[in-house]
Amino acid sequence: MPPSGNAHELLKKYLTRQPFIPFRFEKTGGAWFEVHSPDMAAVTRHDIELAMPIENGRQRFINIAMVHVDTVEILLPVNGD
């Protein structure tokens, strides 16, 4: 679903939804980011901060400017989940 010109409000809504439903978003350039827990992301006024999976014992965080969020989609469960 396109962010309707207001990715900030849409991502905040998805992060605070009860019960939480995992979602993913695409940024400019085609990279997709999945959010499986509300603890993985924080929405600020102009960007979204994501906790990335731990690699080599290190936690990484990235910030993505809201103007680069192109598409937001709910992640539907796979059969059997």
N, C-alpha and C positions, 0 to 999 in steps of 0.2 A: 504494500500500500504506500503510495507517495506521501511524504510528510505534510502535504497540504500547505506548504509555505511556512509551517510553524513546527519544525522538528523538535524544538525545545519542549513545547507543551505535550506533544505526542510521546516523546521519550519519557518525560516525567510521569505521564499517565501509565505507560507500560511498566515502569519501575515500581509504581506504588499500587498497582492493581492487586486486589485480594480475591481469590488466591493468585499468586504470581504465575504468569504464563511466560515461559521462555520466548525470546524473540531474537531476531537478527536485523542488522541494518547494513546497507551498502553505502560506502563513501565514494565521492568523486574518484574516478579512476578504476572502479570496479572491485575493490577489496571489500569482503564481507566480514562482519564481526558478530559473533553470537554471544548473547547474554543469557546465561542459564540460571542466574540467581541475582536478586536485587543488590546483593553485596558486591557484585562484580563491577558495578558502574555507579557513577555519580554525575548528575546533570548540574552544570553551573549555568550562569547566565548566557555564556557564549559558546560553551563546548561540553562534550561528554568525556569524562575520564574513565578509562577501562583498566581493570586489573587483568593482566594477561596471564596465561598459564605459566607456572613456574618451570623454568628451563635451567638445567645445570645448577640447581640449588638457588637460583636468583628469581626474585619477583620483579616483574616489569609493569610499569603503568604507562599508558599512552593517553594523550589528549587529542581529540578530534573536534575541530571547529564545526559548529552547527551548520554553517553554510555549506559544508562538504557532505552532509547527510542527505543522500538521494532517495533511498527506499527503506521502509521499515516493514518487516513481516513477522507475524506470529509463527513460532515453530510448533507445528502440530505433532502430537505423539505418533510414533511408529506403531503399527499393530503389535500388540503384546506388551506395550509399556503401560 
